[in-house]
Amino acid sequence: MADLQATFEQAQLDVKKLTQRPSNDELLALYSFFKQATDGDVHGKRPGMFDFKGAAKYEAWEKRKGMDAETAMQKYIDKVSRIIEAYA
């Protein structure tokens, strides 16, 4: 777990160094895996119908419901690696 945590933290730093902005779908995937890894299952109220960005983020995170933190961390790491390859 310690190695996974360190790799997860490094991936967070690596994604901030991108020179091109990933697509909205890629950003939502990263957000949802990050939130699931750090906060667990989605909680709180669903954003209002006019908060499109908030609703999209909530729905993306909600799709990860039940995923354990280690799996979410690994999926985040894998997604960052694919994004770096695509945008490097």
C-alpha positions in Angstrom: 0.0 0.0 0.0 2.9 2.4 0.8 4.3 2.0 -2.8 0.8 2.5 -4.3 0.3 5.6 -2.2 3.6 7.1 -3.2 2.9 6.3 -6.9 -0.6 7.9 -6.5 0.9 11.0 -5.1 3.5 11.2 -7.8 0.8 10.8 -10.5 -1.0 13.8 -8.9 2.2 15.8 -9.4 2.8 14.5 -12.9 -0.6 15.4 -14.2 -0.1 19.0 -13.1 2.9 19.3 -15.4 1.0 18.6 -18.6 1.4 21.3 -21.2 -1.9 20.5 -22.9 -5.3 20.3 -21.2 -6.9 16.9 -21.2 -10.4 16.5 -22.5 -13.4 17.0 -20.2 -14.0 13.3 -20.1 -10.4 12.6 -19.1 -10.6 15.2 -16.4 -13.9 13.8 -15.0 -12.4 10.3 -14.9 -9.3 11.6 -13.0 -11.6 13.5 -10.6 -13.8 10.5 -10.0 -10.9 8.1 -9.3 -9.2 10.7 -7.1 -12.3 11.4 -5.0 -13.1 7.7 -4.7 -9.5 7.0 -3.6 -9.4 9.8 -1.1 -13.0 10.2 0.1 -14.7 6.9 -0.6 -18.2 6.7 -1.9 -20.0 9.8 -3.1 -21.8 11.7 -0.3 -23.7 15.0 0.0 -26.5 16.3 -2.0 -26.5 16.2 -5.8 -25.9 19.7 -7.2 -28.8 21.6 -8.6 -30.0 21.3 -12.2 -28.3 24.5 -13.3 -24.9 23.5 -11.8 -23.8 21.6 -14.9 -20.2 21.2 -13.9 -21.0 20.2 -10.3 -23.6 17.7 -11.6 -21.1 16.1 -14.0 -18.5 15.8 -11.3 -21.1 14.3 -8.9 -22.3 11.8 -11.5 -18.7 10.8 -12.5 -17.9 10.1 -8.8 -21.1 8.3 -8.2 -20.2 5.8 -11.0 -17.3 4.7 -8.8 -19.5 3.8 -5.8 -18.3 0.6 -4.1 -14.8 0.8 -5.6 -12.1 0.4 -2.9 -9.5 3.0 -2.4 -6.6 0.9 -3.7 -8.4 0.1 -7.0 -9.3 3.8 -7.4 -5.7 4.8 -6.8 -4.5 2.3 -9.4 -7.0 3.4 -11.9 -6.0 7.0 -11.4 -2.4 6.1 -11.9 -3.2 4.2 -15.1 -5.3 7.0 -16.4 -2.6 9.6 -15.7 -0.1 7.4 -17.5 -2.3 7.1 -20.6 -2.9 10.9 -20.6 0.8 11.6 -20.4 1.5 9.3 -23.3 -1.3 10.9 -25.3 -0.2 14.5 -24.6 3.5 14.2 -24.4 
